[in-house]
Amino acid sequence: MKTKHSRSEFLELLEPIKDQLYRYAHRATWQVDDTADAIQEAVMTAWKSFSRYQPGTNFRAWIFQILVFTIYRFNKQSVRHRSVALDDIGDDFQVTMDQEESWSYLLDHPDKLRELLDDRLVAALEQLGQDERQCILLRLLEDFSYKEIANMMNIPLGTAMSHVYRARKKLRQTLASLNMENRRAKEKAS
């Protein structure tokens, strides 16, 4: 049975990262309606398992591991039909240079990314495999190390790195293409 002290300790550890948990869950769940349920279930699981948490270790990584598995289960239960028609980017040098410029722009202006969050981007995220998607979100959005991701997902370190690399490459091409399309549309409108 948990003591009042362990409850306050749990809440004290949870409080500074609750927004990070929500942000990750919001992006990682396939059904947005599942976000709150996934967080609630993960936090309750963490609370029930808190006696096994080793004080002094990385609480954030520990609870994120629980959240990752919870979301994985929610997504597996989710029935989604995903399809997207992505343009074939090809090996054209100019297109590659435009994509690099566009990608750099997005890195310098992350607020512009929100403008690109349309059905095509959501579809591109959904096209990623479950493990690729989880790894890229944990790495890029939550800033976990590859080692922490590998431990959370119970996969080899090289596999975690490979998932992030492949997901990053796929999303980078899609984001750069979407940004180029938006720029062209704005130029035509001017």
ABEGO torsion letter per residue (X at the ends): XBBAAAAAAAAAAAAAAAAAAAAAAAAABABAAAAAAAAAAAAAAAAAAAAABBBGBBAAAAAAAAAAAAAAAAAAABBBBBBBBBBBAEABAAAAAAAAAAAAAAAABAAAAAAABBAAAAAAAAABBAAAAAAAAAAAAAGBBAAAAAAAAGBBAAAAAAAAAAAAAAAAAAAAAAAAAAAAAAAAAX
